[in-house]
Amino acid sequence: MTFRKYLRYFLFIGTNWNYLLAFFTIRHEIRGERKYDLDTTELVDIHHLPVLGNNLHHASNYQAANYFLLEKAFSYLQSIQANASLLDFGCGKGRVMAVAAHFGFKQIKGVDFADELIRQAEHTLGPVKEKFPLVKF
């Protein structure tokens, strides 16, 4: 199943942007998922999720933030000691929050309008909370 997940993601990026970017992204997806022990690489068509209100009108598919960019941003924030707290709007499956804990953030919150994604974020963050017990989620 993992191979199909990465292949589907690769083809999505390749056909919507370009295949060079797809190779770059998949390389960092595989490395990041292993490094942080996460399973957040997946496209989710949120139009098929039950969401209250008219929020779906402005929504696009769930696609997690790229590990490469997260690590660059969090390394910078860590270097200037601006890694005290994080509020992740549209937290999806919780990738940004999990990686933030690894970069020393002490207070981390996430919100999303899809209950299914919030449940997946809670599942993602379970082991992270055990690894970083001093972080307030």
Salt bridges, closest charged atoms under 4 A:
GLU29 OE1 - ARG95 NH2 2.57
GLU33 OE2 - ARG95 NH2 3.52
ASP39 OD1 - LYS5 NZ 2.61
GLU42 OE1 - LYS93 NZ 2.34
ASP45 OD1 - HIS47 ND1 3.19
ASP45 OD2 - HIS48 ND1 3.32
GLU71 OE1 - ARG31 NH2 2.72
GLU71 OE2 - LYS35 NZ 3.16
GLU116 OE1 - ARG119 NH2 3.17
